[in-house]
């Protein structure tokens, strides 16, 4: 049987949709029939965040939603950062009528 962090990781890997802890727990209950401890999802998320190759983001607004970031998505090259900055700068200038 898989550990609870592995079950949470499996739910987050299924697609890239941000999910609340309650939704993650509900999916695990439906898939396994296992009813976890009330803070089990948060404990599992904290345990997963400590793993070096796993990046989990959380929304700032309530309710907090969690999403797994792919390794290729998490690291941007300097060229990608510069290109994004130029696009944003151009959009701001165009909005101000300076383009």
trRosetta pair geometry for C-beta under 8 A, 3 or more apart (Angstrom, degrees):
i j d omega theta_ij theta_ji phi_ij phi_ji
2 6 4.1 -122 -179 92 110 129
2 7 5.4 136 105 -55 123 81
2 10 7.3 29 151 -22 167 137
3 6 4.8 96 56 6 75 106
3 7 7.3 -138 98 -6 40 86
4 7 5.5 -51 -149 33 38 113
4 8 6.5 38 153 -18 68 102
4 28 7.9 43 -146 -159 77 155
4 36 6.3 99 -128 -118 131 131
4 40 5.5 -92 -174 177 154 112
4 43 7.6 36 102 87 136 104
4 44 4.9 -115 125 -84 97 127
5 8 5.6 -52 -146 37 36 112
5 9 6.2 38 154 -20 67 105
5 44 4.2 -178 -91 -152 63 89
5 47 4.8 -87 -90 89 140 127
5 48 5.4 172 -160 -58 108 91
6 9 5.6 -52 -145 38 32 114
6 10 6.3 39 152 -25 63 104
7 10 5.5 -50 -150 31 32 116
7 11 6.7 33 151 -19 63 101
7 28 5.1 75 151 -125 126 117
7 31 7.7 173 -157 81 107 130
7 32 6.7 -41 -130 -27 139 146
7 34 7.9 -90 -113 59 171 139
7 44 7.6 -56 61 -148 83 159
8 11 5.8 -53 -154 33 34 111
8 12 6.4 28 151 -14 66 107
8 24 5.9 36 -135 173 84 129
8 28 7.1 -29 -77 -67 58 135
8 41 6.2 140 -104 -139 127 70
8 44 4.2 136 -4 129 150 137
8 45 6.4 -120 161 -65 153 66
8 48 6.6 -122 94 -36 121 142
9 12 5.7 -57 -145 41 33 109
9 13 6.0 30 156 -19 67 110
9 48 5.9 167 -74 -115 100 135
9 54 7.2 -68 -119 -128 117 144
9 68 7.5 89 -147 -91 65 142
10 13 5.8 -57 -142 39 27 109
10 14 6.8 47 152 -45 60 94
11 14 5.8 -38 -158 1 32 118
11 19 7.2 -86 143 61 112 163
11 24 5.1 129 109 -144 153 81
11 27 4.9 122 -127 93 124 139
11 28 6.3 -70 -53 -58 136 85
12 19 7.3 -137 -99 33 70 122
12 24 7.3 0 -58 -117 82 119
12 56 7.1 -46 -153 -114 161 107
12 66 6.8 -62 -105 121 120 105
12 67 7.1 150 -153 -152 102 30
12 68 4.0 110 151 -31 116 120
13 68 6.1 -27 -74 55 56 164
16 67 6.5 45 -175 -161 65 110
16 68 7.4 -111 -120 61 63 79
17 67 7.4 -139 111 -110 23 101
18 59 6.2 63 -171 -36 149 117
18 65 3.6 65 156 141 110 126
18 66 6.7 152 -156 64 73 23
18 67 4.4 -56 -95 -57 73 112
19 23 4.3 -124 -169 85 100 126
19 24 5.2 120 121 -55 128 84
19 27 7.8 -26 -164 -8 156 134
19 65 5.9 141 60 -156 13 87
19 66 6.0 -37 66 57 71 77
19 67 7.4 127 14 -78 68 65
20 23 4.8 98 53 5 77 100
20 24 7.1 -139 96 -3 42 86
20 63 4.9 10 -114 128 127 129
20 64 6.7 111 -128 80 74 55
20 65 5.5 -57 -69 -98 58 70
20 66 7.6 108 -122 9 18 82
21 24 5.6 -54 -149 37 34 113
21 25 6.2 36 152 -19 66 106
21 41 4.3 141 -162 106 96 141
21 42 6.1 -5 -124 -59 147 79
21 45 7.4 -85 -104 -23 102 141
21 64 7.2 32 -19 81 98 99
21 66 7.1 69 -68 -4 66 123
22 25 5.7 -54 -147 38 31 112
22 26 6.3 33 153 -22 65 106
22 63 7.8 -33 13 174 113 153
23 26 5.6 -51 -145 35 32 113
23 27 6.5 34 155 -20 64 102
24 27 6.0 -54 -152 33 30 110
24 28 6.6 27 152 -16 63 107
24 41 5.3 124 88 -140 121 131
24 66 7.0 -6 -45 52 140 123
25 28 5.8 -58 -151 37 32 110
25 29 6.3 33 153 -21 67 106
25 36 6.3 -118 -138 41 101 120
25 40 7.4 111 -109 70 107 102
25 41 5.0 -87 -62 -52 97 134
26 29 5.6 -52 -146 35 32 112
26 30 6.3 30 156 -17 65 105
27 30 5.8 -56 -148 38 30 109
27 31 6.1 21 157 -13 66 112
28 31 5.9 -60 -141 43 29 106
28 32 5.8 -18 175 21 67 114
28 34 6.5 -55 148 67 97 100
28 36 6.9 18 103 -21 139 123
28 41 8.0 -173 9 -88 143 100
29 32 7.0 -75 -127 55 17 79
29 33 6.9 47 -173 -119 55 15
29 34 6.6 -124 -111 68 52 51
29 35 6.0 41 -118 -93 108 61
29 36 7.7 -114 -71 0 89 85
36 40 3.6 -101 161 44 126 157
36 41 7.0 119 91 -41 151 74
37 40 4.3 121 56 -49 81 101
37 43 7.9 15 78 15 120 138
39 42 5.1 -53 -169 46 77 113
39 43 5.7 81 131 -26 87 102
40 43 5.7 -58 -146 40 31 112
40 44 6.1 31 156 -20 67 108
41 44 5.7 -56 -147 37 30 111
41 45 6.3 31 153 -20 65 105
42 45 5.6 -50 -144 35 32 112
42 46 6.4 33 155 -18 64 105
43 46 5.8 -55 -149 37 30 111
43 47 6.3 31 152 -18 64 107
44 47 5.6 -54 -147 37 32 113
44 48 6.3 33 153 -20 66 106
45 48 5.7 -54 -146 37 31 111
45 49 6.4 36 153 -25 64 103
45 56 6.2 -143 -160 119 90 164
45 66 6.1 -101 -125 -118 135 159
46 49 5.7 -50 -148 29 31 114
46 50 7.1 34 153 -22 60 101
47 50 6.0 -55 -161 26 34 113
47 51 7.7 41 144 -27 61 96
48 51 5.8 -43 -164 15 45 114
48 54 5.3 -86 172 120 86 151
48 56 6.0 66 107 -25 116 138
49 54 7.1 -116 -102 101 26 103
49 56 5.5 -89 -85 39 85 112
51 54 4.4 43 81 22 112 114
53 71 6.7 -30 -167 -82 83 121
54 68 7.2 -56 -162 -142 88 99
55 68 7.3 112 79 -164 58 56
55 69 4.2 -44 95 59 110 111
55 71 7.5 131 9 -92 115 52
55 74 4.8 99 37 -99 164 146
56 66 5.6 -2 179 -168 111 104
56 67 7.0 155 -158 75 64 36
56 68 5.8 -35 -102 -99 74 56
56 69 7.1 -171 -92 6 21 85
57 66 7.2 156 81 -152 45 52
57 67 5.2 -18 59 61 93 91
57 69 5.7 72 -18 -40 106 115
58 64 5.1 -5 -173 -169 108 109
58 65 7.0 155 -153 74 56 39
58 66 5.5 -21 -98 -96 76 69
58 67 7.9 173 -81 19 32 72
59 64 5.9 176 59 -145 79 50
59 65 4.5 33 4 42 122 87
69 73 5.2 -134 -173 88 84 114
69 74 4.7 99 133 -72 125 99
70 73 4.3 85 59 7 87 109
70 74 6.9 -157 87 -16 42 88
71 74 5.8 -55 -145 28 30 113
71 75 7.0 -5 170 7 64 106
72 75 7.3 -75 -147 47 25 86
76 80 4.3 -123 -171 87 99 128
76 81 5.3 119 120 -55 125 85
76 84 7.7 -26 -171 -3 154 139
77 80 4.8 99 54 5 76 101
77 81 7.1 -140 96 -3 41 87
78 81 5.6 -54 -148 37 35 113
78 82 6.2 36 153 -20 67 106
79 82 5.7 -53 -145 37 30 111
79 83 6.3 30 155 -19 64 107
80 83 5.8 -54 -144 37 30 111
80 84 6.3 30 156 -18 64 107
81 84 5.9 -57 -149 38 28 110
81 85 6.3 31 152 -21 64 107
82 85 5.6 -55 -148 35 31 113
82 86 6.4 30 155 -19 65 105
83 86 5.8 -53 -148 36 31 111
83 87 6.5 32 153 -19 64 104
84 87 5.7 -53 -149 35 32 112
84 88 6.3 28 155 -15 65 107
85 88 5.9 -58 -148 40 29 108
85 89 6.1 30 155 -20 66 110
86 89 5.7 -54 -142 39 29 112
86 90 6.2 32 157 -21 64 106
87 90 5.8 -56 -148 36 27 111
87 91 6.4 27 153 -19 63 107
88 91 5.7 -55 -148 36 32 112
88 92 6.4 31 154 -19 65 104
89 92 5.8 -53 -148 35 31 110
89 93 6.3 27 155 -15 65 108
90 93 5.8 -58 -147 40 29 109
90 94 6.1 30 155 -21 65 108
90 99 6.4 68 -166 -113 72 121
91 94 5.7 -53 -144 37 29 111
91 95 6.4 32 154 -20 62 106
92 95 5.7 -56 -151 35 30 112
92 96 6.5 18 154 -9 65 109
93 96 5.8 -61 -146 44 33 104
93 98 4.2 -88 -165 76 86 103
93 99 4.7 118 117 -66 99 79
94 97 7.6 43 -175 -74 31 23
94 98 7.5 -96 -65 55 23 63
94 99 4.0 4 -87 -19 69 144
